[in-house]
Amino acid sequence: MNLLTKKVKDMIGEEKTYLANEEIGYASIRYFSLAIGDNNKLYSNNEFAKQTKWHEIIAPPTYIFETNQYMSKEINEEGYLGHTWDIPLDMEYSIIRGGNEYNLYSPLLPSTLLEVNWKIIDIFEKQSKNTKFLIVTSLIQYFDQNQKLLAKNHEDMIYMPNTRNNE
């Protein structure tokens, strides 16, 4: 069974860009910081934030990588709204997050309108004890409305065949 077909290899270099319809906003930053249990006043108290080098509220560093506020597509049949690559495999598979390398350059502000560019930079096949699987590496770049690069994420997603459903 070869998962790394020509059709799959041809996806290397594919890109998708999403443009946010609205600003990040103060409320979403506050809710995110509450959800992760981070009570840093820089994320919720404007008077405190004005005294910092940022001069305003900023989002917690990981917020930019976890938000889907920039998505403008329909929820899929599994109830997922985030980005996915439609890898052309002739079998059912599960997608598992394999790892991320985050690079932060500038904070996410409440007034930010995100533009997020996804690009497949590599796809390779690996062999586990029981089956072959694919690792799809994407470069995700996050820009503000002025095209300032805010962050990058190198993400590995594992496409694992569902062996029970494919026998």
C-alpha positions as a Python dict, from the first residue, in 0.01 Angstrom:
ca = {
    (1, 'M'): (0, 0, 0),
    (2, 'N'): (160, 326, -117),
    (3, 'L'): (5, 638, 35),
    (4, 'L'): (248, 882, -124),
    (5, 'T'): (98, 878, -473),
    (6, 'K'): (165, 1134, -746),
    (7, 'K'): (-168, 1305, -662),
    (8, 'V'): (-59, 1338, -300),
    (9, 'K'): (294, 1458, -389),
    (10, 'D'): (144, 1716, -626),
    (11, 'M'): (-19, 1885, -325),
    (12, 'I'): (322, 2007, -203),
    (13, 'G'): (322, 2382, -260),
    (14, 'E'): (-58, 2421, -241),
    (15, 'E'): (-168, 2733, -54),
    (16, 'K'): (-485, 2866, 103),
    (17, 'T'): (-532, 3215, 246),
    (18, 'Y'): (-807, 3321, 484),
    (19, 'L'): (-904, 3681, 560),
    (20, 'A'): (-1084, 3769, 882),
    (21, 'N'): (-1417, 3948, 852),
    (22, 'E'): (-1378, 4120, 1189),
    (23, 'E'): (-1120, 4239, 1437),
    (24, 'I'): (-995, 4003, 1709),
    (25, 'G'): (-1162, 4218, 1977),
    (26, 'Y'): (-1119, 4271, 2350),
    (27, 'A'): (-1382, 4017, 2454),
    (28, 'S'): (-1227, 3724, 2268),
    (29, 'I'): (-885, 3800, 2418),
    (30, 'R'): (-1036, 3820, 2768),
    (31, 'Y'): (-1234, 3496, 2719),
    (32, 'F'): (-928, 3312, 2588),
    (33, 'S'): (-711, 3421, 2881),
    (34, 'L'): (-985, 3312, 3123),
    (35, 'A'): (-1020, 2977, 2945),
    (36, 'I'): (-650, 2900, 2978),
    (37, 'G'): (-638, 3025, 3337),
    (38, 'D'): (-400, 3314, 3267),
    (39, 'N'): (-493, 3613, 3483),
    (40, 'N'): (-223, 3845, 3344),
    (41, 'K'): (-369, 4197, 3355),
    (42, 'L'): (-206, 4268, 3019),
    (43, 'Y'): (-483, 4060, 2861),
    (44, 'S'): (-781, 4223, 3030),
    (45, 'N'): (-704, 4554, 3203),
    (46, 'N'): (-666, 4847, 2965),
    (47, 'E'): (-536, 5087, 3234),
    (48, 'F'): (-265, 4839, 3331),
    (49, 'A'): (-181, 4764, 2966),
    (50, 'K'): (-134, 5136, 2889),
    (51, 'Q'): (161, 5137, 3131),
    (52, 'T'): (342, 4859, 2941),
    (53, 'K'): (557, 4879, 2629),
    (54, 'W'): (252, 4769, 2426),
    (55, 'H'): (33, 5060, 2547),
    (56, 'E'): (-279, 4847, 2508),
    (57, 'I'): (-423, 4504, 2576),
    (58, 'I'): (-259, 4220, 2385),
    (59, 'A'): (-359, 3857, 2339),
    (60, 'P'): (-180, 3572, 2519),
    (61, 'P'): (97, 3439, 2291),
    (62, 'T'): (-73, 3111, 2197),
    (63, 'Y'): (-406, 3276, 2111),
    (64, 'I'): (-297, 3347, 1753),
    (65, 'F'): (-236, 2975, 1692),
    (66, 'E'): (-563, 2859, 1847),
    (67, 'T'): (-816, 3104, 1708),
    (68, 'N'): (-1035, 3029, 1409),
    (69, 'Q'): (-1181, 3380, 1402),
    (70, 'Y'): (-1034, 3428, 1056),
    (71, 'M'): (-1234, 3139, 911),
    (72, 'S'): (-1506, 3228, 665),
    (73, 'K'): (-1614, 2882, 557),
    (74, 'E'): (-1890, 2644, 656),
    (75, 'I'): (-1860, 2395, 941),
    (76, 'N'): (-1784, 2050, 797),
    (77, 'E'): (-1988, 1733, 857),
    (78, 'E'): (-1780, 1651, 1168),
    (79, 'G'): (-1857, 1993, 1315),
    (80, 'Y'): (-1507, 2130, 1248),
    (81, 'L'): (-1452, 2487, 1132),
    (82, 'G'): (-1072, 2499, 1109),
    (83, 'H'): (-845, 2453, 810),
    (84, 'T'): (-789, 2107, 666),
    (85, 'W'): (-616, 1978, 356),
    (86, 'D'): (-822, 1741, 142),
    (87, 'I'): (-550, 1480, 97),
    (88, 'P'): (-657, 1244, -186),
    (89, 'L'): (-627, 907, -16),
    (90, 'D'): (-835, 612, -136),
    (91, 'M'): (-926, 512, 218),
    (92, 'E'): (-1073, 650, 536),
    (93, 'Y'): (-823, 811, 769),
    (94, 'S'): (-792, 1001, 1095),
    (95, 'I'): (-593, 1320, 1133),
    (96, 'I'): (-373, 1359, 1440),
    (97, 'R'): (-170, 1666, 1532),
    (98, 'G'): (193, 1554, 1517),
    (99, 'G'): (367, 1867, 1639),
    (100, 'N'): (410, 2239, 1606),
    (101, 'E'): (700, 2483, 1601),
    (102, 'Y'): (576, 2829, 1692),
    (103, 'N'): (756, 3155, 1613),
    (104, 'L'): (616, 3481, 1750),
    (105, 'Y'): (725, 3819, 1615),
    (106, 'S'): (468, 4071, 1733),
    (107, 'P'): (167, 4061, 1968),
    (108, 'L'): (-189, 4014, 1852),
    (109, 'L'): (-395, 4326, 1927),
    (110, 'P'): (-772, 4363, 1969),
    (111, 'S'): (-780, 4575, 1650),
    (112, 'T'): (-603, 4311, 1439),
    (113, 'L'): (-772, 4179, 1127),
    (114, 'L'): (-594, 3850, 1064),
    (115, 'E'): (-482, 3720, 727),
    (116, 'V'): (-362, 3362, 756),
    (117, 'N'): (-175, 3178, 481),
    (118, 'W'): (-145, 2799, 487),
    (119, 'K'): (106, 2623, 260),
    (120, 'I'): (201, 2256, 231),
    (121, 'I'): (580, 2245, 240),
    (122, 'D'): (632, 1868, 263),
    (123, 'I'): (451, 1535, 261),
    (124, 'F'): (624, 1210, 344),
    (125, 'E'): (530, 854, 422),
    (126, 'K'): (636, 665, 735),
    (127, 'Q'): (592, 308, 849),
    (128, 'S'): (465, 225, 1197),
    (129, 'K'): (457, -122, 1346),
    (130, 'N'): (121, -195, 1184),
    (131, 'T'): (63, 46, 896),
    (132, 'K'): (198, 321, 675),
    (133, 'F'): (90, 680, 738),
    (134, 'L'): (154, 1028, 598),
    (135, 'I'): (298, 1332, 767),
    (136, 'V'): (187, 1659, 608),
    (137, 'T'): (398, 1960, 705),
    (138, 'S'): (240, 2302, 664),
    (139, 'L'): (379, 2650, 709),
    (140, 'I'): (112, 2880, 851),
    (141, 'Q'): (186, 3253, 848),
    (142, 'Y'): (-21, 3508, 1039),
    (143, 'F'): (-33, 3870, 918),
    (144, 'D'): (-217, 4178, 1037),
    (145, 'Q'): (-418, 4412, 813),
    (146, 'N'): (-96, 4600, 724),
    (147, 'Q'): (76, 4279, 606),
    (148, 'K'): (300, 4277, 914),
    (149, 'L'): (411, 3921, 993),
    (150, 'L'): (295, 3842, 1347),
    (151, 'A'): (376, 3472, 1377),
    (152, 'K'): (462, 3147, 1199),
    (153, 'N'): (366, 2790, 1276),
    (154, 'H'): (532, 2485, 1123),
    (155, 'E'): (272, 2215, 1179),
    (156, 'D'): (292, 1839, 1126),
    (157, 'M'): (-36, 1655, 1082),
    (158, 'I'): (-43, 1275, 1073),
    (159, 'Y'): (-286, 1113, 829),
    (160, 'M'): (-339, 767, 974),
    (161, 'P'): (-545, 510, 780),
    (162, 'N'): (-840, 373, 976),
    (163, 'T'): (-733, 9, 950),
    (164, 'R'): (-1064, -133, 1076),
    (165, 'N'): (-1268, 61, 818),
    (166, 'N'): (-1029, -5, 528),
    (167, 'E'): (-995, -383, 549),
}
